[in-house]
Amino acid sequence: MLKRILNRRQAEADARDMNRLPPGQSLTQKFPVLHFGAVPKANLATWNFRVFGLVENEVTWNWDEFNKLPRTKVLMDIHCVTRWSKVDTLWEGVSVATLVKEGFIKFKPEAQFVVQHCENNYTTNTPLSVVMQPNFLLATHYDGQPLTPDHGYPLRGVIGSFADRSEESTAYFWKGGKWLRGLEFLAEDKPGFWEKGGYHNEADPWKEERFSGRFW
């Protein structure tokens, strides 16, 4: 037990020295589970994923079709608003930027924001510019294995930061919705579940944008 604690503390110090740990965050070697409501049961036979709103053509893919889309792997650090961070997490899934580049999604010029629609009527919002970055992924796998139900199986949005702190914008982990079922492209921003509840709309962990101040 003591050795594990000392190892974690050393890893945390190393991450902080490398500027990979945002202000107010602690490093975890576990993967905490946090969400609102019950874990939904996925039925892949009826599951689908919808792209709608300000797009040239609405698209709906079933599970088999979704898994035939171009895939990629991304290694990122992730940061939760509850003050834990986890480094070098490996995700596999589908990049929105790739889907746009290869013509699977064609959004209209006036589209500026994307709302992630999830099971249990959960939503979260991000600028389109963020969704189009390489550090945003529609993930089906974590660490080489399919997502577990607690972590969003069969599909979740994921946003993180790269170890070299490149120029891509990032956000706290809640900005990637678990049990994801669709993306809605909009001209104007539309706050999601936690954003309506007083959490910060942009949620940049490097600026500690945890709460909006409306209720805090």
N, C-alpha and C positions, 0 to 999 in steps of 0.2 A: 504493500500500500504506500509506504513512504517513498519507495523508489519511483512509483508511478507519479506521485505528487511532484517529486523533484524533477522528473523528466518533463512533466507538463510545464512547470515553472521555467525550466531552461528553454523549452520550445517557445513559450510565450515571450521570454526576454529576447530570443533570437528574432521572432516575428516583429517585435516592436523596434528592434535595432535596424531591421531591414525596411521599416516604414510600411509594414503590411498589416498593422493592427490599428484601426481607427481609434480616435479618442473615446475613452469610456468603455472600451471593449476588453473582454478577457478571452483568452484562447481556450477552446475546448478540444479534447481528443475524442469526445463522444459526438453523437448527432441528436441533440434534443428534439423532441416532438412537441410542436405547438400549433394549435389551430382552434377555430371556433366551430362548435357543433360536433355532431357525430361523424365518424368515418363512413363514407358511402360505400356500398358494395357495387363493384363494377361488373357489368355484363357485356363482355366484348362482342357478343353476337348482335347486340342492339346498339352498342356504343357508336357515336359519330362525333366528328369535329367540324364546326361550322366557321367559315370566314364570311363576314357580312358587313353591312354599313356602306361606307364610301369606297366601294370597290367596283371595278368594271363589271365583274360577274361574281355573284355569290358562289361559294364552293362549299360542298359538304363531302368529307371523306369518312368512310367507315374505317375500322381498325386495320384491316388488311391493306387498304389503300393508303392510309396514313404511313404505315411502315414501309411502303415502297417509295416514299419521298426521299430526296437526297438527305443523307445522314452525316453527322459530324460528331467529334468528341472535343470537349473543352475542359481545360484544367483551370479552376478558379478558386479564389478565396471567397467565402460567403460570410455575411455579417447580419446578425439578427438584432432587431430593435431592443430585445430583452437583454442585450449586452454581452452576448457570446459571439465569437467568430471562430471559423474553422478554415484552415488553410489547405491548399492543394487538394481540393475536392474534384473528382473526375466525373463528368456528366456526358451522356450520349443522347442524341436526339436530333431534332430538326431545327435548323436556323431559319428564322423569318427572312433575314437578309438574302439567304440563298434562294428561298422560295420566290422572293420578288425578282431577284436577278435572273432566275431561270423561267420566269413567266407563270409560275403556279398561282401567284397572287399579283393582281394588278390594282393598286389603290389609286383613287382619283387625286388630282392635284390638290384639292382642298383638304384632304385628310391630313390631320396634324397630331392626332392622339389615337391611342388604342386602349380599349377596355378588355381585360381578360374576363371571360364569363366561365364560372366554375359550377360544380355541383352545389347543392344547397343554396342556390341563388347568390353565392358569393361573387363579388367582383373586385377588381383592383385596376387602377388606371396608370398609364405611363405615356409620356410623349412618344410619338412615332419614331423620332430620332433615336430614342433609347432602345426600342424594340428592334431597330435595324442594326444594332451594334453586334459585334462578335461575342460579347459577354452576356447576351440574352439568348436563351435557348428554350425550345419546347422539348422538355426532357422526358425520355421513357426509361432511362437507365441511370443508376448511380453506382460508381465504383465497380463497373463491369457486370452489375446485376440489375434485373428489372426493379423499378421502384417498389417499395413495400406499400401496403395500403395507407399506413400512417404518414408516409412521406409523399402521397399524392398519386399512387397507382390508379390508372395506367399512364397518366400524362400530367405534367405540371410545368408551369413556367419557372425558369431559374434565371436570376441575375446575380452577378458577383463582380469581383475585381481581379485583375491579373497581377501576378507577383511583381512585375516591373512598374506597377502604378501608371500604366499608359494613359492616354488622353480620354479613353472612353468614360462616359458618365456611368455611375453605378448607383445602387440604392439598397436599403435594407431588404432582407430576404423576403419580407411579406409581399413585396412588389412582384413576386413570382407566385401566381395562384396555383394551389394544389387542385387536383381532380379537374383539370382544365377541359372545357368543352367547346370553347369558341373564342375568336377574336373579332371585336367590333371596331371598325375604323370610323373615326369621328372628326369633324371640323373643329369642335370645341371640347374642352376638357370636361370630364364627367367623373367626379370623385366616386371611389368605390366604398366598400363596407367600412374598412378601418379609417379611411380618409374622412368619411362622414362622421365618424366617431371621435374625431379630434387628433388623429395621427397626421403627420406632416405630408403634404401632397407630393413633394419631390423626394424626400427621405434619403438624402445623401448622407451616408455614415461618416464621411470625412468631415462634414460640417455639423455632425450630431443633430441632424434634422429629424428628431424623433416625434415631436408633437407640434401641432399647429398653433397652440395657444388658445384655441376656442374653448376648450374645456379643461385646460391644464394651467 
